[in-house]
Every structure is written in C-alpha cells, then in structure tokens.
Amino acid sequence: MSETYTVSLSVRQLVEYVYSSGSIDARLQSADAMLDGTKAHQRIQSEYGEDDQKEVYLKADIVWGEGLQFAIDGRCDGLLASGAVPMIDEIKSTRGDLVRVKEEGGLPVHWAQAWFYAYMYARDNAVPKMSVQLTYVHTLTDETIRFIREASFEELQSDILGMIEQYAPYARLRREHELRRDASIGQLPFPFHTYRTGQRKLAGAVFKSIEEGVSLFARAPTGIGKTISTTYPAIKAIGQGLLQRIYYLTARTTTRAAAEDALRLMESQGLRLHAVTITAKDKICFQEETRCEKAHCPYADGYYDRINGAVLDILREETLLTRPVIERYARKHRVCPFEYSLDLAYAADMVICDYNYVFDPRVSFKRLYGEVKKRTALLVDEAHHLPDRGREMFSGMLTKAPFLALQRELKGQHPGAYSAAKAINDYFIARRKLLGDGRPSAMEQEKPEELIMLVERFTEEIEPLLEGDGATWLDLYFQSQQFLRAAKLYDARYATLTEVVRSDVSLKLYCLDPSELLKGMMKGYRSAIYFSATLTPLGYYMDMLGGAEEDYTISLASPFDSGQLDVSIHPISTRYHDRGQSYRPIAGIVHRMIMSRTGNYFVFFPSYAYMNAVHEAYIELMDSEEMPPGDRPAVQVQRSDMTEEERDGFLEAFQPGGERSLVGFAVMGGVFSEGVDLPGDRLIGVVVVGVGMPQLGLERDALRAYYQQRGNRGFHYAYVIPGMNKVLQAGGRLIRSETDEGQLMLIDDRYLEQDYRRLLPEEWLQAVKNTYSELLD
C-alpha cells in the first residue's frame, strides 16, 4: 500500500485555483490594498456583537482517493452567533467598482472561500445548517453591501468535495513529481570530480545554515564556484525534507544564466527538479505595448480561464522552465508569459528571479503562506547590491513636472482631480521659493506631512479616472502610491531630500538604512544565504543587511595563485578636479599595455564622461603615432542606452586568437563589470581607473551623516566601501579559472593609502609587481 501523501494548503489557495476566471487587469492594483483592506476588516469587525468572534482559525483533513489526504486551513473573518443559525462572515475590500459584485450577487471565488469555512465549522461542531455572508467594502467611500445564503451540511460537503475533485489532478502531479525529485536528489553526486579549494567548505556552511534555520554571510571569491556551492547543498536540503522551495535571487539577468547552467549540469547527472526563471514583464511581453488589459492583449483576455491547463501541461512535460520554454507554452495556451511564470513559481521547487520578488513589498510573492515560507531558503547572489537596491525599494520620490502637466490636461474636465494635481504643483513651487537661489538642495529629518496629505487626496481623486484614456496617468498614480508607502515607513532611518534642477523640483523620502525593513521582508523564511565575491568587509554587510548574532559568516581565500596575476599600481590622481590632467597619461598607460601583447582588454572608468574623455585621448595618441588602421587595436565603447542585443554583441567580440588586440572601454558598476565571464584568452588584461567612488551628491551625503551619527565612519560607509566594491568586481573579470593569467592595472594614488589598500584582496596585494609594491608592506 502506497504511503499517504498530505497536501497542505490554505482555503484561499484551493478556491483561487478552482474558481479564478476572467482576464488580467493590472490597472487598479493598489499599492496599499492590503493596508486599506485591514482597516476595512477592522471597521466591520468592530460592529460584531458580544458573542461573535473574529479571525477564527479553522481546519479540516479530507482523505481523497488512494494515497491522498488534504490538510486545509484558514481564518474566517467572522463567526456570528447571534442568529438561530451560525453565520460565517467573509469580508472583501476593494478600491474598484462594485458594479460587477452587485450584478453577480457576490463573486464565485469569494462564495467558495466562505462556503469552505462554513463546512469546516459545521463539520467540527456537528451543525446541520450554516449561514454564509459576503460583506463587500469600498475602501474609499466606505460603501458596504452584503449577500447572505444558507446551506445544509450535506450541501456544503457536496460542494467542498467537488472543489477537491478539481484540485486533485494537480495534487497527484505534485505527488508524482516529488517522489521522482526526492529519489533523484538522493542519488545526486556533486557534479564535478573534485571540489575546488574552498568549495566543500562553502557548501557545508550553506547546508549547516539551512539545517539550523539561520542566515549565512559568505565572501566567496571568483573561481570557487559559488553558484554550484550554494545550489547543490540547498537542493540536498530539499531531498532531506528540510526545504520545500529555493529562491535564487539575483540583481542582474547575467547572473541568472549561471544558476540555470548549474541546474542543467545537475540535470545531466540525474536531477529532476522543477525550476522556473522569472523574466521582467517588459522583456517577456509578447505585445509591442505592455498593457495588461483584455481589450489590448489577447494573452490577458481570459487568462484565468486557461491558466490551470497551461500549468499542468508544462509541469508534466518540462523541468527547467527557462524563458524560451515559458514563451513556447505561453503561446500554445495563449496566456501572458509573465503572469504564467509567476503562477509557475508557486508550483516550482526552485525559482530564479530578481531580488524584488522577495524584498520589494510592491511585487513580492503575495500567495506565499507561512508554512511554505518556513520551508523556503533564499540564495542571494551578488548580495553586495542589496543595500542600495533595498534603499530604492523602500524610498519614494515625486517631481513637480508631471503634476503640472496633468493639471493642464485636467483643466475644465475633472474639477476634483484638477485641484488635487494643482495643489501638489503649488506645494512644489512654494518649496522651490523656500530654498531660494543658490540652494539647489536640502536635507531634513522631518516627514513632509502637508505633501503627504495632498498626495493622499490626489490618489483618491485620480483613481476613478484611470479607466480607458486615464491609463496614461498610471505611472504617476503608482509613483504616488510608492511615495505614500514610504511615508508610512518613515522613521529615524529616513531623510527628506529636496532638489531643484532649473524649474523642476523633486522631493524624495529616502530610506537611509534598509536593514530592518529587509530583515522584515525576510521574516518567516527558514534561511538566507548572502554571498558574493566582494562581500567585504563582512561586518559592514551584516550591518547593511540586518544580520543577527546567531547568523554565520565565512570568508574564503581565493583558489587562484597570485602568480597567475600581474598587478601594477599607477599613482595618478583621478579626483574630479585633477581629471583633466589625467586623460593623456592614462591613455598612454593603456596604449603601452595593449601594445605589449596582442589580446583582449577591458578598461573600466568611474563615469561615462571620464571614459569618453580618455577614449578620445587614446584615439588621438594612436593618430599621433600614425598607426596604420590594420595595426591598431579594435576599440569598443560602452553606451548607456545599449540594447540587450548590443550588449551581447559587445561581449561576443571578446574571442581568443584575434590577429589584433581588442580593447573595451566601460564603466564600473555597469553591465560589463559584473557577472561577466570571459575565461582563458578571451580577456588577458584589465585596467581600473579610479577607486569607484560614488559621485558626491545629496543622497550619499545623507548616508554619510546618518552613519557618522550612529558612530560609524560615515565617509567610509557612504563612499569608500561601495566604491571599492566596484573596483573588486571590475578587476574580478580577469582571472576566472585555474589556468587563467592576466595583467591588472590599478590607476589612482589612493591605492597607496591604508584605507583603500585594506579593502584590496590579499592575492592582488601579493601580485603587485611594480616598484610601488614596497609601499604596500
């Protein structure tokens, strides 16, 4: 007799699977829908009688067929005992129009949810008949409508078993897959013949952290094989029942490819795992214009009527659900490929996606319930990006110009929305006057209460106009919602930044320290593994990312020998006021390096302007030497507006064995300085110009003041460490394997200073070959 397979899920998960229907319409998905819903629930629940209960936990175990048992639970909003028949009250709040709700007498998926709660209560308490009430509340107008039905226990049970019957095929598919998956994991060897130096240590630390339910902060230098060293032990943890799901989180598309490659390698050795890659909506959308409305997109129209079949089909036939695979099945079933990938994420064993889907409250997975989170681990790749990404996730900014444009557009048409937009524009004008001439920016610790109230009114007035032609105002509406969300989070870890650029004004609620908010978004997950080749100093990143005392840290030595690297330091000042004098000397250094050996080179700069100026000096130098075109190195220059195809072509040019050298001019912190793998003779030399210092500005100065006030070295936290991280990433493009060799040039006199030197890798310092090595002792 086969072992019983328990399907644990919430009432809401089940009824949404069975009853969801219709089309995607992303126009009115409010950023604050959850908060408003809480307020609406609390208002309705405050009207309950003395004997009534709210937030009642209910559960039921239902045996289904051979070997399946459903463990279903949830909380009903209200259990009302004042009438002759017990009543379940299910409260639903919305900012949208209630017309459809009134026409249909309540939506089927909501009736099903309340019906299920009524069944569970009746079954537990041997109640022969139940009353069910749906309460709909409009969060802006407080309009409330109710619908009531009664049903016998037999009627309830019949409907609930019908729901289970429709869900059962998916449950059986998951059961069969998990049996195959776990068997394959049990037999899965480490996918290489031997462990590289440090690899076994990192893999062991990852597994131990997951096993103990703590986080790990790992500095894992280039060459260790950090992708396989984190994914392999996490997958083993699934096989041992510690985990149900893995999220592999990345900051860039390029690093997702490494995770997919690792899975392909393990699949070639027998692994059977469902893994989905989520691609940004604007990149994967099939339409020329991304408008998620049924009138504009056939893949949005009727999406929910087809999605269950599409999910079952791909899960039966495929394992690695990469972008091309998802696109193929999305066209087959005529479903939106982006929403399809999100729905697949709830069924997959591993999800490869951007940080946003876990850490950003605007787009984080909304249907990830507590029990699933407890059995989910986060693998956070290139974690050095997360502090700055986190700051942006929790900040909100508005500018004057869009409100002025909207004010003009609405004049004479919609008085309420017009006056709301005008009031915000007037506020910005007053703010600009308050700053006065000669003061282009200001930093304050107080929250701008007046503006917040004006923005609240604006969102209420503009929201009813967002249908049809009003869709063009959606971006401003969502910016306003993000601003209001930041205002709700605003505390001592925030600052209000105002900047004036010509006639325009911007005001930003800037999250200086996202550590607690990131920690809050991570709450409930079993473990988080933060790793990067440049997660240094570890104490700094633990501080930035909300590390706890019980968390582990590990810092691994480079697996490469310093003899593979030839490092030279050239103490030329690249400070802003000295740059004009540095163009020609730097061009000369680059020229000599490239002419010394034919091959491929990268030169990285702190800004596009600096890069373009040195590039011009480099071309002038070759012209002055009257080099024939055939003898000149080929030159590629990064642009800020390059398409994905152009970026791919830029890197594709770095091939070994060319008859003449190739030099790529690029910026630090850009797409070519991180997550790029050019092993062997595809890259033999790298020049890093400057110390990666972020541009002096209001935001960085606000960070410096904040961390200085906390007792840290403010300038170090705001400028030096983030800058040197870019240097390490850029220089890290050079040595990618045990057989690579190359030349690294560091151009800046600050590399001779202790504050900067101590942030350089030990293998770089040991490889300094020019006369400045004695100054580094």
Secondary structure, 3 states (H helix, E strand, C coil): CCCCEEEEEEHHHHHHHHHCCCCCCCCCCCCCHHHHHHHHHHHHHCCCCCCCEEEEEEEEEEEECCCEEEEEEEEEEEEECCCCCCEEEEEEEECCCCHHHHHHCCCHHHHHHHHHHHHHHHHHHCCCEEEEEEEEEECCCCCEEEEEEEEEHHHHHHHHHHHHHHHHHHHHHHHHHHHHHHHHHHCCCCCCCCCCCCHHHHHHHHHHHHHHCCCEEEECCCCCCHHHHHHHHHHHHHHCCCCCEEEEEECCHHHHHHHHHHHHHHHCCCCCCCEEECCCHHHHCCCCCCCCCCCCCCCCCCHHHHHHHHHHHHHHHCCEECHHHHHHHHHHHCCCHHHHHHHHHCCCCEEEEECHHHHCCCCCCCCCCHHHHCCEEEEECCHHHHHHHHHHHCCEEEEHHHHHHHHHHHCCCCHHHHHHHHHHHHHHHHHHHHHCCCCCEEEECCCCHHHHHHHHHHHHHHHHHCCHHHHHHHHHHHHHHHHHHHHHHCCCCEEEEEEEECCEEEEEEEECCCHHHHHHHHCCCCEEEEEECCCCCHHHHHHHHCCCCCCEEEECCCCCCHHHEEEEEECCCCCHHHHHHHHHHHHHHHHHHHHHCCCEEEEEECCHHHHHHHHHHHHHHHHHCCCCCCCCCEEEECCCCCCHHHHHHHHHCCCCCCCCCEEEEEECCCCCCCCCCCCHHHCCEEEEECCCCCCCCHHHHHHHHHHHHCCCCHHHHHHHHHHHHHHHHHHCCCCCCCCCCEEEEEECHHHHCHHHHCCCCHHHHHCECCHHHHHHC
